[in-house]
Amino acid sequence: MIKEKKTQSTNSAMFVFGKRNYKFLLIGLGFVVLGFLLMMGGGSDSPDEFNEAIFGFRRLTLAPILILLGFAIEIYAIMSKAKENE
């Protein structure tokens, strides 16, 4: 007689990421979206007029920094190990 091992199925779903990872993913996504929103606009209504606003600090410096920071947070959220008791 061969005894068969019975496998127990758990009711809790096994997720790849923990709660902390998902929080960091959403925070990183927020930084990326905010960066792209800050980069928008600055165009002129008439093609004959030049608007200097496209060369402002907000569009050339702040927005790309926020986007890169958001991508760095996303990478951290993906690479960090989920805690066991979450």
Residue pairs with C-beta under 8 A, 6 or more apart in sequence:
15 82
16 82
17 25
17 77
17 78
17 82
18 82
18 83
18 86
19 86
20 80
20 82
20 83
20 86
21 77
21 78
21 80
21 82
22 77
23 77
24 73
24 74
24 76
24 77
24 80
25 74
25 77
25 78
27 73
27 77
28 70
28 71
28 72
28 73
28 74
28 76
28 77
29 70
29 74
30 70
31 66
31 67
31 69
31 70
31 73
32 66
32 67
32 70
32 71
32 74
33 70
34 66
34 70
35 62
35 63
35 64
35 65
35 66
35 67
35 69
35 70
36 63
36 67
38 58
38 59
38 62
38 63
38 66
39 59
39 63
39 64
39 67
41 53
42 51
42 53
42 54
42 56
42 59
43 51
43 54
44 50
44 51
53 59
